[in-house]
């Protein structure tokens, strides 16, 4: 998918979000019924609909945030996405509070003409991307612990069951696949043998007809035979297609499987290129910000420091003239001089009386 596609989807998501916000305000301003049953139905109908709508918008925003290349726009989409997630959590809390933990969304899905897959909440990809280093270090630590101590966790003994003599167990998945493939090839061989037998019988009948001659055929019988041949051709074609689909499902035929794998690999390559372009654009933006900050510091730093120095000096002089205690200068982590200028020291009772006088 191109960048224009995601730009268009983002615009549509923003329009849907505006409409949903208007509807959200209207529903929150309405008064709910006082009866318990009617109140539950009101909350279930309105808030469940809002919840599903916000969930759809969340999916689109998450996909756009993952694929948009411009870092400034990704930051704006990130703010929308975080706000949408927060509203989703608020609606879920309200639904659980008034309708219970287990809510049936079937009626709402039918009204909106949606499938149950819409209710699945995907994990935003930036959750994993931002914690990539942490997750890698955790994985390395777990791998080292497993290699050092092994599987020393004792599992609880299972309940005794009756021995099953006819059950076949496999140690690996490859052994099970080999057995399935052998059974499938045996079935195909038996089917082919029956098919070849029918062909030989048909050839024998045709040879006898040629040798001894055939009786004059009835038109109805001829039409029946034509229908039989045509229906047999359709049935064989349908059977061949079903057989091909079954082989692909079992992994024994790789015609369409290879095509799907190639398409999937191509899609992964495109997504990897877009991710690399995202990282490069973000690095360029960070470098530009750092260069701009350094330039502003060099050109305006001296003047700003002089102004702050004069303001701090004036404040200290004013405090001493009012006989107030000069507060301790904040640390750089506490915003330093800015916090000092904004801070107002507490007055003692004597100082308050002096000011009143």
C-alpha positions in Angstrom: 0.0 0.0 0.0 1.3 3.5 -0.9 1.5 6.6 1.3 -1.5 8.1 -0.5 -3.6 5.2 0.7 -2.7 5.7 4.3 -3.2 9.5 3.9 -6.7 8.9 2.6 -7.5 6.4 5.4 -6.2 8.9 8.0 -8.5 11.6 6.7 -11.5 9.2 6.8 -10.6 8.2 10.3 -10.4 11.8 11.5 -13.8 12.6 9.9 -15.3 9.5 11.6 -13.7 10.5 14.9 -15.3 14.0 14.7 -18.7 12.6 14.0 -18.2 10.1 16.9 -17.2 12.9 19.3 -20.4 14.8 18.4 -22.5 11.7 19.1 -20.5 11.0 22.2 -21.3 14.4 23.6 -25.0 14.0 22.7 -25.3 10.6 24.4 -23.4 11.8 27.6 -25.8 14.8 27.9 -28.9 12.6 27.7 -30.4 11.4 30.9 -30.6 7.7 31.5 -33.9 6.0 32.6 -34.3 5.4 36.3 -35.6 1.9 36.1 -32.9 -0.7 36.4 -33.7 -2.8 33.3 -34.4 0.1 31.1 -31.2 1.8 32.3 -29.1 -1.3 31.5 -30.7 -1.5 28.0 -30.0 2.2 27.5 -26.3 1.9 28.5 -25.9 -1.4 26.5 -27.4 0.0 23.3 -25.6 3.5 23.3 -22.3 2.8 25.0 -21.7 -0.5 23.2 -22.3 1.2 19.9 -19.8 3.9 20.8 -17.3 1.3 22.0 -17.4 -0.6 18.7 -17.2 2.6 16.7 -14.1 3.8 18.7 -12.6 0.3 18.3 -13.0 0.6 14.5 -11.4 4.1 14.5 -8.6 2.8 16.7 -7.7 0.0 14.2 -7.4 2.5 11.3 -5.4 5.0 13.4 -3.1 2.3 14.6 -2.4 1.1 11.0 -1.8 4.7 9.8 0.6 5.4 12.7 2.5 2.2 11.9 2.9 3.0 8.1 3.0 6.8 7.8 6.5 7.9 7.0 6.4 11.6 8.0 7.6 11.8 11.7 5.7 15.0 12.6 2.4 13.5 11.3 3.1 10.3 13.1 3.4 12.3 16.3 0.0 13.9 15.7 -1.5 10.5 14.9 0.0 9.1 18.1 -1.8 11.7 20.1 -5.1 10.8 18.5 -4.4 7.1 19.0 -3.6 7.5 22.7 -6.8 9.6 23.2 -8.8 7.0 21.3 -7.3 4.2 23.5 -8.1 6.3 26.6 -11.7 6.8 25.5 -12.0 3.0 24.8 -10.9 2.2 28.3 -13.4 4.7 29.8 -16.3 3.3 27.8 -15.3 -0.3 28.8 -15.2 0.7 32.4 -18.7 2.3 32.2 -20.1 -0.7 30.4 -18.7 -3.1 33.0 -19.9 -0.9 35.8 -23.5 -0.7 34.6 -24.0 -3.8 32.5 -21.6 -6.3 34.0 -18.3 -7.9 33.0 -19.8 -10.3 30.4 -21.7 -8.3 27.8 -23.5 -9.7 24.8 -22.8 -7.6 21.7 -24.7 -9.7 19.2 -27.6 -7.3 18.8 -25.3 -4.3 18.3 -23.2 -6.2 15.8 -26.3 -7.2 13.8 -27.5 -3.6 13.8 -24.2 -2.3 12.6 -23.8 -5.2 10.1 -20.4 -6.3 11.5 -18.8 -9.6 12.3 -17.5 -10.7 15.7 -13.9 -10.2 14.6 -14.4 -6.4 15.1 -14.4 -7.0 18.9 -10.8 -8.3 18.8 -8.4 -5.6 20.2 -5.0 -5.7 18.4 -1.9 -4.7 20.3 -0.5 -1.5 18.9 2.8 -2.1 17.2 4.5 0.8 18.8 4.1 -0.9 22.2 6.6 -3.5 21.0 8.8 -1.1 19.0 9.4 1.3 21.9 10.3 -1.7 24.2 12.3 -3.6 21.7 15.6 -3.3 23.5 14.0 -4.2 26.8 12.2 -7.2 25.3 15.5 -8.4 23.7 17.4 -8.1 26.9 14.6 -10.0 28.7 14.7 -12.7 26.1 18.4 -13.1 26.4 18.2 -13.3 30.2 15.5 -16.0 30.0 17.5 -17.9 27.4 20.6 -17.8 29.6 18.6 -18.9 32.7 17.1 -21.8 30.8 20.5 -22.8 29.5 22.0 -22.6 32.9 19.4 -24.2 35.1 17.4 -26.2 32.5 13.7 -27.1 32.9 13.8 -27.6 36.7 10.1 -26.7 37.2 8.2 -29.7 38.5 4.8 -30.0 37.0 1.8 -31.2 39.0 1.0 -34.8 38.5 -1.9 -35.3 36.2 -4.9 -37.4 37.1 -4.6 -41.1 36.3 -6.4 -42.1 33.2 -7.1 -45.5 31.7 -4.5 -46.7 29.2 -5.5 -46.3 25.5 -4.0 -49.1 23.4 -5.3 -47.8 20.1 -4.0 -44.3 20.5 -0.8 -43.5 18.5 1.5 -40.9 19.9 4.1 -39.0 17.9 7.3 -37.5 19.3 7.6 -34.7 16.7 5.3 -32.9 14.3 7.3 -34.2 11.3 6.4 -37.8 12.2 2.7 -36.9 12.3 2.9 -35.2 9.0 4.6 -38.2 7.4 1.8 -40.5 8.6 -0.8 -38.1 7.2 1.0 -37.9 3.9 1.4 -41.7 3.6 -2.4 -42.1 4.3 -3.3 -39.5 1.8 -1.1 -40.9 -0.9 -2.5 -44.4 -0.3 -6.0 -43.0 -0.6 -5.0 -41.3 -3.9 -3.5 -44.5 -5.2 -6.7 -46.5 -4.5 -8.8 -43.9 -6.1 -6.6 -43.8 -9.2 -6.7 -47.6 -9.4 -10.5 -47.5 -9.3 -10.5 -44.8 -12.0 -8.1 -46.8 -14.2 -10.4 -49.9 -13.8 -13.4 -47.9 -15.0 -11.4 -46.7 -18.0 -10.4 -50.3 -19.0 -14.0 -51.4 -18.6 -15.1 -48.5 -20.8 -12.5 -49.4 -23.4 -13.7 -53.1 -23.4 -17.3 -52.0 -24.0 -16.3 -49.7 -26.8 -14.2 -52.5 -28.4 -17.1 -55.0 -28.2 -19.4 -52.4 -29.8 -17.0 -51.9 -32.7 -16.6 -55.7 -33.2 -20.3 -56.8 -33.0 -22.0 -53.5 -33.8 -24.4 -51.5 -31.7 -28.2 -51.5 -31.8 -30.1 -48.5 -33.0 -30.1 -46.0 -30.1 -33.3 -44.5 -28.7 -33.3 -40.6 -28.7 -34.2 -40.5 -25.0 -31.4 -43.0 -24.2 -29.0 -40.9 -26.2 -30.0 -37.8 -24.3 -29.6 -39.6 -21.0 -26.1 -40.7 -22.0 -25.1 -37.1 -23.0 -26.4 -35.8 -19.7 -24.5 -38.5 -17.8 -21.3 -37.6 -19.6 -21.8 -33.9 -19.1 -22.7 -34.3 -15.4 -19.7 -36.6 -14.9 -17.4 -34.0 -16.5 -18.7 -31.3 -14.1 -18.4 -33.7 -11.1 -14.9 -34.7 -12.0 -13.9 -31.0 -12.4 -15.5 -30.2 -9.0 -13.8 -33.2 -7.4 -10.4 -32.1 -8.9 -10.8 -28.6 -7.5 -11.8 -30.0 -4.1 -8.8 -32.3 -4.2 -6.5 -29.5 -5.0 -7.8 -27.4 -2.1 -7.4 -30.3 0.2 -3.9 -31.0 -0.9 -3.0 -27.3 -0.4 -4.6 -27.4 3.1 -2.5 -30.4 4.0 0.6 -28.9 2.6 1.1 -31.6 0.0 0.7 -29.3 -3.0 2.7 -26.1 -3.3 1.2 -24.4 -6.3 -0.9 -21.7 -4.6 1.0 -22.0 -1.4 4.1 -20.8 -3.1 2.2 -17.9 -4.7 0.8 -16.9 -1.3 4.2 -17.3 0.3 5.8 -15.1 -2.4 3.1 -12.4 -1.9 3.6 -12.5 1.8 7.3 -12.2 1.4 6.9 -9.3 -0.9 4.6 -7.6 1.5 7.0 -8.1 4.3 9.8 -6.6 2.2 7.7 -3.5 1.5 6.8 -3.1 5.2 10.5 -3.5 6.1 11.4 -0.8 3.6 8.8 1.5 5.0 10.0 0.9 8.6 13.5 1.7 7.6 12.4 4.9 5.9 10.5 5.8 9.1 13.6 5.3 11.2 15.7 7.4 8.8 13.1 10.2 8.8 12.9 10.2 12.6 16.7 10.3 12.9 16.9 13.2 10.5 14.2 15.0 12.5 16.1 14.5 15.7 19.3 15.8 14.2 17.5 18.8 12.8 16.0 19.5 16.2 19.4 19.2 17.9 21.0 21.4 15.4 18.3 24.0 15.7 18.5 23.9 19.5 22.3 24.4 19.3 21.9 27.3 16.9 19.4 29.0 19.1 21.6 28.5 22.1 24.5 30.1 20.3 22.6 33.1 18.9 20.1 33.7 21.7 21.7 32.0 24.7 23.7 35.0 25.9 20.8 37.4 25.7 18.4 35.0 27.5 20.9 34.3 30.2 21.3 38.1 30.8 17.6 38.6 31.0 17.1 35.7 33.4 20.1 37.0 35.5 18.5 40.4 35.8 15.1 39.0 36.7 16.6 36.7 39.4 18.7 39.6 40.8 15.6 41.9 40.9 13.6 39.3 42.7 16.3 38.7 45.3 16.7 42.4 45.9 12.9 42.8 46.2 12.7 40.0 48.7 15.5 41.5 50.8 13.8 44.9 50.8 10.6 43.3 52.0 12.7 41.5 54.7 11.7 38.1 53.3 13.7 35.0 53.3 15.3 34.2 50.0 14.3 30.6 49.0 16.8 28.0 48.0 17.6 28.0 44.3 16.0 25.0 42.6 18.1 22.3 40.9 18.3 22.1 37.1 16.0 19.0 37.2 13.4 21.3 38.9 13.5 23.9 36.1 16.1 26.0 37.8 15.7 29.8 37.4 12.3 29.4 35.8 10.9 27.7 38.9 12.7 30.3 41.1 11.0 33.2 39.4 7.6 31.5 39.5 7.9 30.5 43.2 6.4 32.7 45.8 7.8 32.3 49.3 5.4 31.8 52.2 5.1 34.8 54.6 5.4 34.6 58.3 2.9 36.3 60.6 5.3 39.2 61.3 5.9 39.8 57.6 2.1 39.8 57.0 1.6 42.4 59.8 4.5 44.6 58.3 2.9 44.5 54.9 -0.5 45.5 56.4 1.1 48.4 58.2 
